[in-house]
């Protein structure tokens, strides 16, 4: 197994990641329920619920994802497979702070832009770095080589353009 940096993952790290993935699958069941409520909750300040259709199966599903407000957009780290179901600019239904809204995804793949957006995201929520295995230098920038490999393996930042404003 390799991580998006291109380096082999030690066996202990593999086990830790498998355990975390299993925990997240279980936790996501509860998150879907809470984030699906028609009113804002404390969790909905940092998490939103995406309503997606599988690109191959056509199956509908709901995916909880973290987000950061930035100017008039929302930013989410797109390291999971869920982002493969997005089409650039096609409106997707999301539940944001208890309200259903439409938002158009912009899949950012430019390394310099990702570096800047990750800096914005980590300034707003330092926990973002715990989901992104890319070294951050003391100057606040992320390692360009690791970012490049992560992007080659499919990592993106999803910039959501809201179709209607949400308070």
Backbone as CSV, one residue per row, in Angstrom:
resi,resn,N_x,N_y,N_z,CA_x,CA_y,CA_z,C_x,C_y,C_z
1,UNK,0.845,-1.178,0.000,0.000,0.000,0.000,0.887,1.236,0.000
2,UNK,0.510,2.262,-0.796,1.236,3.527,-0.773,0.267,4.641,-0.420
3,UNK,0.804,5.720,0.122,-0.014,6.885,0.430,0.134,7.857,-0.713
4,UNK,-0.730,8.887,-0.814,-0.660,9.818,-1.931,0.691,10.499,-2.099
5,UNK,1.596,10.402,-1.159,2.922,10.995,-1.301,3.823,10.094,-2.129
6,UNK,3.381,8.880,-2.439,4.163,7.943,-3.219,5.060,7.056,-2.372
7,UNK,5.071,7.280,-1.061,5.907,6.497,-0.163,5.120,5.292,0.343
8,UNK,5.817,4.155,0.590,5.113,2.997,1.152,4.604,3.318,2.554
9,UNK,3.472,2.733,2.888,2.874,2.929,4.210,3.347,1.799,5.109
10,UNK,3.919,2.132,6.275,4.327,1.058,7.204,3.114,0.220,7.621
11,UNK,3.347,-1.064,7.967,2.251,-1.969,8.336,1.388,-1.417,9.451
12,UNK,1.983,-0.839,10.497,1.203,-0.257,11.597,0.298,0.857,11.118
13,UNK,0.791,1.636,10.163,-0.004,2.730,9.604,-1.172,2.180,8.789
14,UNK,-0.943,1.088,8.055,-2.023,0.460,7.289,-3.151,0.029,8.212
15,UNK,-2.803,-0.607,9.303,-3.808,-1.080,10.261,-4.553,0.103,10.871
16,UNK,-3.830,1.161,11.198,-4.459,2.348,11.778,-5.446,2.985,10.790
17,UNK,-5.063,3.050,9.529,-5.956,3.636,8.517,-7.187,2.772,8.267
18,UNK,-7.002,1.446,8.250,-8.157,0.556,8.083,-9.125,0.709,9.249
19,UNK,-8.577,0.787,10.466,-9.415,0.957,11.650,-10.155,2.287,11.588
20,UNK,-9.472,3.341,11.182,-10.113,4.658,11.082,-11.208,4.652,10.014
21,UNK,-10.945,4.012,8.876,-11.953,3.930,7.813,-13.195,3.198,8.300
22,UNK,-12.995,2.118,9.047,-14.131,1.371,9.592,-14.914,2.228,10.579
23,UNK,-14.200,2.950,11.440,-14.857,3.845,12.392,-15.665,4.922,11.665
24,UNK,-15.103,5.465,10.596,-15.804,6.515,9.848,-17.067,5.969,9.178
25,UNK,-17.020,4.738,8.674,-18.217,4.147,8.064,-19.338,4.043,9.088
26,UNK,-18.998,3.629,10.308,-19.996,3.508,11.374,-20.473,4.899,11.790
27,UNK,-19.550,5.811,11.968,-19.883,7.171,12.387,-20.745,7.889,11.337
28,UNK,-20.477,7.620,10.066,-21.232,8.284,8.997,-22.720,7.950,9.029
29,UNK,-23.075,6.779,9.541,-24.499,6.423,9.666,-25.199,7.438,10.568
30,UNK,-24.598,7.705,11.728,-25.174,8.694,12.646,-25.107,10.102,12.057
31,UNK,-24.017,10.422,11.390,-23.866,11.759,10.791,-24.946,12.019,9.751
32,UNK,-25.263,11.020,8.946,-26.305,11.192,7.932,-27.638,11.554,8.576
33,UNK,-27.934,10.913,9.693,-29.195,11.203,10.396,-29.208,12.622,10.943
34,UNK,-28.142,12.996,11.644,-28.088,14.330,12.262,-28.044,15.422,11.192
35,UNK,-27.205,15.252,10.180,-27.085,16.271,9.135,-28.315,16.322,8.234
36,UNK,-29.115,15.261,8.230,-30.339,15.235,7.433,-31.518,15.941,8.080
37,UNK,-31.343,16.406,9.312,-32.429,17.103,10.007,-32.721,18.444,9.341
38,UNK,-33.996,18.879,9.354,-34.374,20.125,8.666,-34.090,21.388,9.481
39,UNK,-33.110,21.340,10.360,-32.706,22.521,11.122,-31.209,22.411,11.413
40,UNK,-30.606,23.536,11.715,-29.182,23.584,11.990,-28.862,22.906,13.322
41,UNK,-27.743,22.201,13.362,-27.254,21.560,14.581,-25.802,22.001,14.774
42,UNK,-25.223,21.771,15.943,-23.805,22.119,16.108,-22.894,21.446,15.070
43,UNK,-23.207,20.213,14.675,-22.402,19.517,13.664,-22.484,20.187,12.297
44,UNK,-23.628,20.789,11.995,-23.814,21.357,10.655,-23.032,22.645,10.445
45,UNK,-22.315,23.108,11.459,-21.451,24.283,11.286,-20.171,23.928,10.545
46,UNK,-19.784,22.644,10.566,-18.568,22.208,9.884,-18.787,21.051,8.921
47,UNK,-19.996,20.455,8.950,-20.288,19.325,8.073,-21.557,19.592,7.277
48,UNK,-21.572,19.106,6.044,-22.783,19.190,5.221,-23.042,17.812,4.649
49,UNK,-24.241,17.636,4.123,-24.647,16.348,3.579,-24.852,16.493,2.076
50,UNK,-24.104,15.722,1.307,-24.237,15.727,-0.156,-25.208,14.630,-0.571
51,UNK,-26.067,14.940,-1.510,-26.969,13.945,-2.099,-26.414,13.646,-3.486
52,UNK,-25.875,12.448,-3.662,-25.190,12.104,-4.901,-25.837,10.911,-5.586
53,UNK,-25.578,10.799,-6.874,-26.003,9.651,-7.664,-24.751,8.986,-8.194
54,UNK,-24.629,7.689,-7.970,-23.455,6.947,-8.430,-23.312,7.014,-9.936
55,UNK,-22.118,7.284,-10.414,-21.873,7.464,-11.849,-22.046,6.172,-12.632
56,UNK,-21.793,5.037,-11.995,-21.943,3.752,-12.682,-23.212,3.023,-12.282
57,UNK,-23.572,3.087,-11.000,-24.718,2.309,-10.513,-26.029,3.066,-10.628
58,UNK,-25.971,4.401,-10.628,-27.191,5.195,-10.621,-27.859,5.228,-9.257
59,UNK,-27.227,4.604,-8.280,-27.763,4.538,-6.920,-27.616,5.892,-6.229
60,UNK,-28.655,6.295,-5.495,-28.606,7.545,-4.737,-28.034,7.276,-3.355
61,UNK,-27.192,8.194,-2.902,-26.691,8.070,-1.552,-26.359,9.437,-0.975
62,UNK,-26.124,9.463,0.329,-25.829,10.706,1.048,-24.440,10.585,1.660
63,UNK,-23.632,11.619,1.459,-22.260,11.599,1.946,-21.995,12.815,2.828
64,UNK,-21.693,12.607,4.119,-21.298,13.734,4.966,-19.874,14.166,4.603
65,UNK,-19.666,15.462,4.456,-18.327,16.009,4.184,-18.128,17.284,4.991
66,UNK,-16.872,17.545,5.317,-16.564,18.789,6.022,-16.547,19.935,5.010
67,UNK,-16.756,21.132,5.507,-16.692,22.298,4.631,-16.184,23.506,5.414
68,UNK,-15.671,24.452,4.662,-15.225,25.739,5.180,-15.859,26.795,4.291
69,UNK,-16.437,27.816,4.893,-16.929,28.953,4.100,-15.737,29.814,3.715
70,UNK,-15.684,30.191,2.445,-14.623,31.086,1.960,-15.245,32.028,0.937
71,UNK,-15.302,33.298,1.313,-15.976,34.301,0.483,-17.415,33.832,0.241
72,UNK,-17.821,33.706,-1.019,-19.198,33.284,-1.305,-19.265,31.816,-1.743
73,UNK,-18.229,31.029,-1.380,-18.189,29.617,-1.732,-17.977,28.757,-0.485
74,UNK,-18.101,27.452,-0.685,-17.753,26.473,0.341,-16.591,25.658,-0.206
75,UNK,-15.669,25.266,0.669,-14.527,24.456,0.264,-14.558,23.127,1.014
76,UNK,-14.353,22.040,0.289,-14.256,20.728,0.920,-13.038,20.007,0.358
77,UNK,-12.311,19.275,1.241,-11.220,18.450,0.715,-11.826,17.245,0.008
78,UNK,-11.381,16.966,-1.187,-11.952,15.864,-1.968,-10.969,14.737,-2.154
79,UNK,-10.704,14.005,-1.089,-9.799,12.874,-1.190,-10.523,11.553,-1.354
80,UNK,-11.818,11.529,-1.084,-12.582,10.287,-1.148,-13.115,9.985,-2.535
81,UNK,-13.656,8.790,-2.677,-14.204,8.372,-3.974,-15.509,9.085,-4.316
82,UNK,-16.185,9.655,-3.309,-17.454,10.337,-3.556,-17.324,11.420,-4.620
83,UNK,-16.177,12.064,-4.699,-16.011,13.178,-5.641,-16.018,12.716,-7.102
84,UNK,-15.813,11.417,-7.326,-15.837,10.901,-8.690,-17.226,10.994,-9.310
85,UNK,-18.246,11.166,-8.475,-19.622,11.279,-8.963,-19.995,12.714,-9.310
86,UNK,-19.081,13.641,-9.107,-19.352,15.049,-9.416,-18.966,15.359,-10.847
87,UNK,-19.756,16.232,-11.466,-19.400,16.756,-12.775,-19.221,18.254,-12.618
88,UNK,-18.121,18.746,-13.164,-17.797,20.167,-13.085,-19.010,21.007,-13.481
89,UNK,-19.468,21.867,-12.576,-20.538,22.803,-12.872,-21.957,22.260,-12.782
90,UNK,-22.143,20.932,-12.697,-23.492,20.370,-12.591,-24.000,20.565,-11.160
91,UNK,-25.145,21.225,-10.979,-25.657,21.451,-9.623,-25.936,20.143,-8.892
92,UNK,-25.546,20.142,-7.618,-25.795,19.003,-6.741,-26.612,19.492,-5.552
93,UNK,-27.464,18.612,-5.049,-28.270,18.948,-3.877,-27.438,18.695,-2.632
94,UNK,-27.429,19.678,-1.713,-26.748,19.509,-0.438,-27.668,20.005,0.680
95,UNK,-27.475,19.450,1.854,-28.161,19.963,3.040,-27.101,20.709,3.831
96,UNK,-27.304,22.017,3.937,-26.360,22.909,4.584,-27.075,23.636,5.704
97,UNK,-26.651,23.350,6.941,-27.266,23.958,8.128,-28.781,23.763,8.151
98,UNK,-29.189,22.561,7.767,-30.598,22.201,7.827,-31.403,22.565,6.592
99,UNK,-30.833,23.307,5.669,-31.552,23.723,4.463,-31.035,22.970,3.236
100,UNK,-31.961,22.619,2.355,-31.581,22.015,1.082,-31.271,23.148,0.110
101,UNK,-30.077,23.079,-0.485,-29.678,24.072,-1.486,-28.992,23.344,-2.640
102,UNK,-28.886,24.038,-3.748,-28.123,23.526,-4.879,-26.788,24.255,-4.920
103,UNK,-25.751,23.502,-5.248,-24.420,24.089,-5.368,-23.701,23.423,-6.536
104,UNK,-22.957,24.241,-7.277,-22.191,23.740,-8.418,-20.743,23.477,-7.982
105,UNK,-20.244,22.255,-8.180,-18.869,21.958,-7.783,-17.856,22.412,-8.828
106,UNK,-16.748,22.916,-8.328,-15.590,23.250,-9.145,-14.452,22.424,-8.568
107,UNK,-13.963,21.453,-9.325,-12.915,20.552,-8.845,-11.548,21.171,-9.127
108,UNK,-10.898,21.644,-8.080,-9.624,22.349,-8.216,-8.485,21.333,-8.227
109,UNK,-7.682,21.349,-9.298,-6.571,20.415,-9.443,-5.224,21.126,-9.541
110,UNK,-5.208,22.461,-9.630,-3.958,23.216,-9.731,-3.239,23.186,-8.374
111,UNK,-1.990,22.747,-8.370,-1.251,22.545,-7.125,-1.085,23.834,-6.338
112,UNK,-0.749,24.927,-7.005,-0.584,26.202,-6.297,-1.899,26.679,-5.703
113,UNK,-2.985,26.502,-6.449,-4.296,26.916,-5.940,-4.719,26.023,-4.762
114,UNK,-4.459,24.721,-4.867,-4.775,23.812,-3.764,-3.988,24.214,-2.519
115,UNK,-2.716,24.540,-2.686,-1.883,24.960,-1.558,-2.501,26.173,-0.860
116,UNK,-2.922,27.171,-1.632,-3.555,28.359,-1.055,-4.880,28.047,-0.383
117,UNK,-5.688,27.211,-1.014,-6.991,26.865,-0.439,-6.837,26.011,0.820
118,UNK,-5.842,25.122,0.840,-5.597,24.345,2.053,-5.166,25.257,3.201
119,UNK,-4.408,26.297,2.891,-4.012,27.261,3.925,-5.243,27.974,4.480
120,UNK,-6.164,28.345,3.612,-7.415,28.982,4.048,-8.209,28.020,4.919
121,UNK,-8.298,26.764,4.476,-9.089,25.775,5.191,-8.498,25.462,6.563
122,UNK,-7.182,25.304,6.641,-6.572,24.974,7.928,-6.587,26.165,8.880
123,UNK,-6.580,27.387,8.347,-6.703,28.560,9.211,-8.090,28.595,9.851
124,UNK,-9.112,28.211,9.091,-10.487,28.203,9.604,-10.756,26.987,10.492
125,UNK,-10.123,25.847,10.171,-10.336,24.618,10.931,-9.047,23.788,10.907
126,UNK,-8.195,23.922,11.933,-6.913,23.197,11.955,-7.047,21.680,11.844
127,UNK,-8.216,21.113,12.166,-8.402,19.660,12.070,-8.366,19.150,10.636
128,UNK,-8.481,20.046,9.662,-8.433,19.643,8.253,-7.148,18.870,7.974
129,UNK,-6.044,19.283,8.595,-4.767,18.611,8.320,-4.759,17.157,8.769
130,UNK,-5.620,16.787,9.713,-5.647,15.394,10.156,-6.220,14.464,9.087
131,UNK,-6.914,15.022,8.107,-7.485,14.205,7.025,-6.630,14.252,5.760
132,UNK,-5.583,15.081,5.783,-4.758,15.266,4.587,-3.317,14.904,4.942
133,UNK,-2.809,13.756,4.471,-1.465,13.310,4.853,-0.364,13.996,4.045
134,UNK,-0.356,15.310,4.051,0.645,16.076,3.318,1.353,16.988,4.315
135,UNK,2.669,16.945,4.297,3.471,17.730,5.244,3.268,19.227,5.006
136,UNK,3.108,19.943,6.109,2.967,21.401,6.048,4.237,22.015,6.624
137,UNK,4.866,22.889,5.849,6.101,23.545,6.264,5.810,24.653,7.268
138,UNK,6.846,25.110,7.943,6.691,26.162,8.957,6.208,27.481,8.346
139,UNK,6.417,27.679,7.047,5.939,28.911,6.397,4.454,28.842,6.033
140,UNK,3.788,27.709,6.372,2.355,27.565,6.122,2.018,26.881,4.810
141,UNK,2.999,26.720,3.924,2.754,26.053,2.640,2.909,24.541,2.794
142,UNK,2.202,23.828,1.949,2.260,22.371,1.957,3.358,21.914,1.003
143,UNK,3.911,20.747,1.266,4.990,20.198,0.454,4.508,20.020,-0.987
144,UNK,5.163,20.712,-1.911,4.735,20.693,-3.320,4.847,19.309,-3.948
145,UNK,5.901,18.572,-3.631,6.050,17.220,-4.182,4.939,16.301,-3.720
146,UNK,4.613,16.345,-2.434,3.538,15.518,-1.906,2.193,15.959,-2.476
147,UNK,1.991,17.261,-2.633,0.739,17.750,-3.245,0.606,17.231,-4.671
148,UNK,1.703,17.301,-5.421,1.679,16.851,-6.819,1.284,15.374,-6.901
149,UNK,1.891,14.543,-6.050,1.568,13.105,-6.051,0.116,12.890,-5.632
150,UNK,-0.350,13.633,-4.624,-1.742,13.496,-4.166,-2.708,13.848,-5.300
151,UNK,-2.422,14.921,-6.031,-3.280,15.317,-7.158,-3.243,14.244,-8.252
152,UNK,-2.058,13.678,-8.505,-1.957,12.589,-9.490,-2.802,11.385,-9.083
153,UNK,-2.980,11.187,-7.772,-3.800,10.083,-7.260,-5.262,10.481,-7.062
154,UNK,-5.646,11.691,-7.514,-7.050,12.074,-7.498,-7.478,13.085,-6.456
155,UNK,-6.569,13.528,-5.579,-6.963,14.511,-4.574,-7.344,15.828,-5.253
156,UNK,-8.416,16.422,-4.792,-8.889,17.719,-5.275,-9.433,18.510,-4.094
157,UNK,-9.550,19.800,-4.299,-10.358,20.631,-3.417,-11.629,20.897,-4.216
158,UNK,-12.774,20.701,-3.573,-14.040,20.997,-4.251,-14.493,22.368,-3.754
159,UNK,-14.623,23.290,-4.700,-15.137,24.626,-4.403,-16.596,24.635,-4.843
160,UNK,-17.478,24.828,-3.886,-18.915,24.795,-4.144,-19.439,26.209,-4.329
161,UNK,-20.083,26.467,-5.455,-20.728,27.750,-5.732,-22.216,27.575,-5.462
162,UNK,-22.716,28.260,-4.434,-24.118,28.120,-4.051,-25.035,28.783,-5.071
163,UNK,-26.110,28.088,-5.418,-27.093,28.630,-6.351,-27.945,29.693,-5.680
164,UNK,-28.071,29.598,-4.361,-28.842,30.580,-3.596,-28.115,30.816,-2.277
165,UNK,-28.174,32.015,-1.746,-27.471,32.274,-0.494,-28.107,31.542,0.690
166,UNK,-27.244,31.133,1.622,-27.703,30.488,2.850,-27.101,31.264,4.007
167,UNK,-27.930,31.544,5.006,-27.432,32.290,6.166,-26.643,31.414,7.096
